[in-house]
Structure formats: structure tokens, C-alpha cells
Amino acid sequence: MADSRKLKLALVGCGGIAQAHWKGIEGHSPRIQVTAVVDTDAGRAAAMAAQTGAMPFTSLAEALAQGDFDAVDILLPHAQHEEAAVLAFGAGKHVVLEKPMAHTLASAARIQAAAQQAARKAGTVFMVAEQAQYWPDARAVQELIEAGAIGEIITARAFFGGPTAPLGGGPRPWRYDLAIAGGGITMDGGAHWIRPLRMWLGEIDEVVAVTGRPLADMDGESLSRSILRFRSGVVAILDALTAGAVMGPGEEFRVTGTEGEILLEKGRGGRLLLFDRSNPGGKVILDNKDEGRAAAFGYELNDFAGAVLDGTSLEASPEYSLGELRTAFAIYRSAESRQWEKVWE
């Protein structure tokens, strides 16, 4: 007999990332039912409610008092994560929280403490949503590496970024405000490139880096160039850049081994290619990686639903998910100290 249980979920924050989560739920997370949406902008909450069939609220406190849901999906600016998560945990709700966990490590520690207390008291589940964990292309690379397709890993390189998008007279994005975001592009979008490197190469031990601000409107860095040394001894390069009007083609990831290379092309519709002795010109392993990446929002929420409804283990624990945040802050410390900085100390 089919399991018909549904996880009733509240979307907290109805901005652009909420749309991505909703599309993921519609397409790839059939066990989730969105029953509440929350946004301080009543018009935006109402629009999301009409889209999802959920009840709209203008505050999380109001939703917790009047809504019908078992879990919250927190989709707010980084500096608002702690208040919302602690409030939800206090009400005995399961929490999935968009990465990064918080805008500071101290705030992240307080969220973890609240999560642990709620888990002991009410058996709640806590997940930090990092969609790159579920990218089909990242998984395919991991499978190739584990199968020995390129031999022993020698080194890797990752690039995240793109040209500067004009503001067009609109409001300044909250991500440009360091007090709200906690950092620049490395800890925000760059986290999606750090996670695959950790999946493929293991844990990062230390970093050395430089940062810059070619995007003057952004308080945090819009340029970082880093060398990451993994506990295995493998060294990788991570570049993150938002600058300029136009950028040419290139690669997002290159992993070099003793028997070949794996390359993920940059840009829409990019391919995953394997270069080895049998395929010196490159073999297409996966075409149009972006389709799978869009679906990954649904895959991660389906993982969360399984953890709540079935008691299964999450693919990545909240503790593991701190790795991207800690790596970003180590990069920032290194840019100041001009020295190698440890990630986990």
C-alpha cells in the first residue's frame, strides 16, 4: 500500500528563492504539501498563497499561532535565520534552512543549540539546504572519481561567478549589505562550488586567499582567489568573481587525476566531459547540467521530507553543512592575515 503521508510545510519568506523551492516541490517532492506562506510584505504573501494554495501570514509568530504545518522552510536573508529558526524550534517544528546556516559562526552555534534542544524535546529534524549536494552533475563527478575513472586525484579547480548585473534603478540587494549577508560572494553563491569540492576531495584543512571589491556597490568581496589544502593533501584552486559586463566561456570545475580529467563547462547548458586514454577528445557524460540543478531544490526537500516522515538520515548533517561557512570565513581571515588559515579551528 502506497504511503500517503504528507509533510505540511510553511515557506517563510516569499522572494526569489521561495519560487525555486516551490518549483522543486511541485516537480520532485511529492510528499510535501505547502499549507502556509509567510512574508512581511502582505502582497507578496498573498501572491505566493494564491500560487501554492496555502494560507498567507505576515509574521512567523502569527503563522505558528494560527497555521497548520509541521515544518518550516526558512528562506530569509542570512541575518534573519537565527530569529526564525529559534522561534520555530521553540514551537516544536522541523526546520529546513537555506544555506548558509547564519551570517556569523556565533549565530550558527546558537541555531545548533536550539536545534539540539528541540530534537531532544520534540524529536525535530534540522537540515541546512545546500542544493549542490543534490546536483546530478556533482553526483556524476563523484561516481566517476569513486570508480577510478581518472585515477588518483592530483588537483582541482573551481570557478564561480559572472558579469555584474545592473541594478536598473531598483533597490540595493540585501546581499550587498555586509551586516545582513555576513560576507560576499564566497559565502553566498560560492558555497555551491565549495560543497562539490568537499564531496569529491574530502574535508578542507586550510586556505590561503586574497579578496577584492571590483563591484563597488557590494560591501563584501566580489572577488576571491583561494588555494584550498584538503586533509588528504590534495590542493585545489577556488576562484569567485562578480565583475565586468561580459564574460567568455570556460569551466566551472576541472578535476585532474593520474589517468585523465573531468571537466564541467561554465554557462547555461554546460556539459560534463570525461577525458581519458579511451576518450582523449572528451566523452560527454551529461548534457545541459542546468536542468538537473534546477531540480535539485526538489531533491533536497524530498530528502528533508523523508527524514521527518520516515526517520531516514539526511545526506548531509547540519554540522557537515557548516563546512562552506567555515571555509568562507577562513578565506576572509587569510585575506587579512596574508597567511594560511585553518578551516576547523
C-alpha positions in Angstrom: 0.0 0.0 0.0 1.4 3.4 -1.0 2.4 5.8 1.8 0.1 8.8 1.5 1.5 10.7 4.4 2.4 14.4 3.6 4.7 16.8 5.4 2.8 20.1 5.9 5.3 22.9 5.3 5.4 26.6 5.7 7.5 28.7 3.4 9.0 31.5 5.4 10.0 34.3 3.0 8.4 34.6 -0.4 11.2 36.0 -2.5 13.0 34.5 -5.5 14.4 31.5 -3.6 10.9 30.6 -2.5 9.9 30.3 -6.1 12.8 27.9 -6.7 11.8 25.8 -3.7 8.1 25.8 -4.8 9.0 24.6 -8.3 11.2 21.9 -6.8 8.4 20.8 -4.5 5.9 20.7 -7.5 8.2 18.7 -9.6 10.3 16.5 -7.3 9.0 16.4 -3.8 5.5 14.8 -3.8 5.4 14.2 -0.1 5.4 17.9 0.8 2.2 20.0 1.0 2.7 23.7 1.4 0.0 24.9 3.8 1.3 28.3 4.9 3.4 31.1 3.4 4.9 33.9 5.4 6.2 37.3 4.3 6.3 40.7 5.9 5.1 42.1 2.6 1.4 41.2 2.6 1.0 41.5 -1.1 3.9 39.1 -1.7 2.5 36.6 0.8 -0.9 36.8 -0.8 0.6 36.2 -4.3 2.5 33.1 -3.0 -0.6 31.9 -1.2 -2.6 32.1 -4.5 0.2 30.2 -6.3 0.5 27.4 -3.7 -3.0 27.1 -2.2 -1.6 27.9 1.2 -2.7 30.3 3.9 -0.8 33.6 4.0 0.7 35.2 7.1 2.7 38.4 7.6 4.8 37.0 10.5 6.2 33.7 11.6 4.7 34.2 15.1 1.3 34.6 13.6 1.7 31.6 11.4 2.9 29.5 14.4 -0.2 30.6 16.3 -2.8 30.1 13.6 -1.3 28.0 10.8 -1.5 24.2 10.2 2.0 22.9 9.4 4.7 20.6 10.9 7.8 22.2 9.4 9.2 25.5 8.2 11.4 26.2 5.2 13.3 29.4 6.1 14.1 31.5 3.0 15.2 34.8 4.6 18.2 37.0 4.4 21.1 35.4 6.4 21.0 37.7 9.4 17.3 36.7 10.0 18.0 33.0 10.1 18.6 32.7 13.8 15.5 34.5 15.0 13.2 32.5 12.7 14.9 29.1 13.4 14.9 29.6 17.2 11.2 30.6 17.1 10.3 27.6 15.0 12.3 25.2 17.2 10.6 26.6 20.2 7.3 25.7 18.8 8.4 22.1 18.1 8.6 22.5 14.3 11.0 20.7 12.0 13.3 23.2 10.2 14.9 23.3 6.8 17.1 26.4 6.5 18.6 27.8 3.3 22.4 28.0 3.4 24.4 29.5 5.0 23.2 28.5 8.4 23.8 32.0 9.6 25.7 35.2 8.9 28.2 34.5 11.7 29.6 31.4 13.4 28.3 32.6 16.7 24.8 32.8 15.3 25.2 29.4 13.8 26.2 28.0 17.1 23.1 29.4 18.7 20.9 27.9 16.0 22.6 24.5 16.5 22.0 24.7 20.3 18.3 25.4 19.7 18.1 22.6 17.2 19.6 20.1 19.6 17.3 21.2 22.4 14.2 20.8 20.1 15.4 17.4 18.9 15.7 16.1 22.5 12.4 17.6 23.5 10.2 17.1 20.4 12.2 14.8 18.0 12.5 17.6 15.4 14.7 17.4 12.3 17.1 20.2 11.3 18.5 20.5 7.8 20.6 23.1 6.1 19.6 23.2 2.4 22.7 23.1 0.2 21.4 22.3 -3.3 24.8 21.4 -4.7 24.7 18.2 -2.6 21.9 17.1 -4.9 23.2 18.4 -8.3 23.1 15.5 -10.7 26.4 16.7 -12.3 28.1 16.8 -8.9 26.9 13.3 -8.1 28.1 12.1 -11.5 31.5 13.5 -10.9 31.6 11.8 -7.5 30.7 8.5 -9.1 33.4 8.9 -11.8 36.0 9.7 -9.1 34.9 6.8 -6.9 35.0 4.4 -9.9 38.6 5.4 -10.6 37.8 7.0 -14.0 40.7 9.5 -13.7 42.9 7.6 -11.3 44.3 9.3 -8.2 43.3 12.9 -7.8 46.2 15.3 -8.4 44.4 18.7 -8.2 41.2 20.5 -9.0 40.0 23.9 -9.9 36.6 25.6 -9.4 35.2 28.9 -10.7 32.0 30.7 -9.6 30.7 34.0 -10.8 29.6 36.0 -13.8 29.3 39.6 -15.1 27.8 42.3 -12.9 24.0 42.7 -13.3 22.9 46.3 -13.4 20.6 47.4 -10.6 18.4 49.2 -13.1 17.2 51.7 -10.6 15.8 49.1 -8.3 16.6 48.7 -4.6 20.0 47.7 -3.4 20.1 43.9 -3.0 20.3 42.8 0.7 23.2 40.6 -0.3 25.2 43.8 -0.9 24.9 44.7 2.8 27.6 43.1 4.9 25.7 43.3 8.1 22.9 41.3 6.7 24.8 38.9 4.4 27.8 38.3 6.6 30.1 38.1 3.7 30.3 38.5 -0.1 30.1 36.1 -3.0 32.3 33.4 -1.4 30.0 32.5 1.4 26.9 33.1 -0.7 26.8 31.7 -4.2 30.4 30.4 -3.8 29.2 27.9 -1.2 27.7 25.9 -4.1 31.1 25.4 -5.5 32.8 24.6 -2.2 30.4 21.8 -1.5 31.2 19.7 -4.6 34.9 20.1 -3.9 34.3 18.7 -0.4 32.1 15.9 -1.8 34.9 14.9 -4.2 38.1 15.6 -2.4 37.2 15.3 1.3 37.4 17.9 4.1 39.3 21.1 3.7 42.1 21.7 6.2 43.4 25.2 5.5 43.2 28.0 2.9 45.2 30.9 1.7 43.5 33.7 -0.2 43.2 37.2 -1.5 39.9 39.1 -1.9 38.8 42.3 -3.6 35.8 44.5 -4.3 35.6 45.2 -8.1 31.8 45.5 -7.5 31.9 48.7 -5.5 28.2 48.6 -4.6 28.7 45.4 -2.6 30.1 45.8 0.9 31.6 42.2 0.9 34.0 40.8 -1.5 33.1 40.3 -5.2 36.5 38.8 -5.9 38.3 36.0 -4.1 41.1 33.7 -5.2 41.9 30.9 -2.9 44.1 27.8 -2.6 42.4 25.1 -0.6 44.5 22.4 1.0 42.5 19.3 1.8 43.2 16.9 4.7 44.2 14.3 2.0 47.0 16.7 0.9 45.3 17.5 -2.4 45.4 21.2 -3.3 42.6 22.9 -5.3 42.0 26.4 -6.5 38.7 28.3 -6.0 38.0 31.5 -7.9 34.9 33.6 -7.3 34.2 36.8 -9.2 31.3 39.1 -10.0 32.7 41.9 -12.2 32.6 43.4 -15.6 29.9 43.5 -18.3 30.6 40.3 -20.2 32.5 37.1 -19.6 33.6 34.5 -22.1 33.3 30.7 -22.0 35.2 28.5 -19.6 34.8 25.9 -17.0 33.2 25.7 -13.6 35.2 22.7 -12.4 38.2 20.8 -13.6 39.4 17.7 -11.7 42.8 16.3 -12.8 43.9 12.8 -12.0 46.7 10.5 -12.9 44.6 8.8 -15.6 42.6 11.7 -17.0 40.4 14.8 -16.3 36.8 15.6 -15.6 35.5 19.0 -16.8 32.2 20.8 -16.1 31.6 23.6 -18.6 30.6 27.1 -17.4 27.3 28.6 -18.6 23.8 27.6 -19.5 23.5 24.1 -21.0 27.1 23.3 -20.0 28.2 19.7 -20.3 30.1 17.2 -18.1 33.1 15.8 -20.0 35.5 12.9 -19.3 38.9 12.9 -20.8 40.9 9.7 -20.6 43.0 7.4 -22.7 39.9 6.0 -24.5 38.4 9.4 -24.9 41.3 11.9 -25.5 38.9 14.3 -27.2 36.4 14.1 -24.4 33.3 12.0 -23.8 30.0 13.7 -22.9 28.8 12.1 -19.6 25.9 14.6 -19.0 24.4 17.3 -21.2 22.8 20.5 -20.0 23.7 20.3 -16.3 21.4 23.3 -15.5 18.2 21.2 -15.9 19.3 18.9 -13.1 20.5 21.8 -10.9 17.0 23.4 -11.0 15.5 20.0 -9.9 18.0 19.8 -7.0 15.8 22.1 -4.9 13.1 19.4 -5.0 15.6 16.6 -4.4 16.9 18.3 -1.2 13.4 18.9 0.1 12.4 15.4 -0.7 15.4 14.3 1.5 14.1 16.5 4.3 10.6 15.1 4.0 12.0 11.5 4.2 14.0 12.4 7.3 10.8 13.8 9.0 8.3 11.2 7.8 10.5 8.0 7.8 13.3 8.8 10.1 15.9 8.4 7.4 19.3 10.1 7.7 19.9 13.3 5.8 22.5 13.2 3.1 24.4 16.0 4.9 24.1 16.8 8.5 23.8 20.4 9.8 27.3 20.0 11.3 28.7 19.0 7.9 26.9 22.0 6.3 29.0 24.3 8.4 31.9 23.5 6.1 31.1 26.0 3.5 30.6 28.8 6.0 33.8 28.0 7.9 35.7 27.8 4.6 34.5 31.2 3.6 35.4 32.8 7.0 38.8 31.1 6.8 39.2 32.8 3.3 38.3 36.1 4.8 40.8 35.7 7.7 43.5 34.7 5.2 42.9 37.8 3.1 43.5 39.9 6.2 46.4 37.9 7.7 48.1 37.0 4.4 48.7 33.6 5.8 47.3 30.0 5.7 44.3 29.8 7.9 42.7 26.7 9.3 39.1 25.9 8.5 38.0 23.9 11.5 40.0 25.6 14.3 
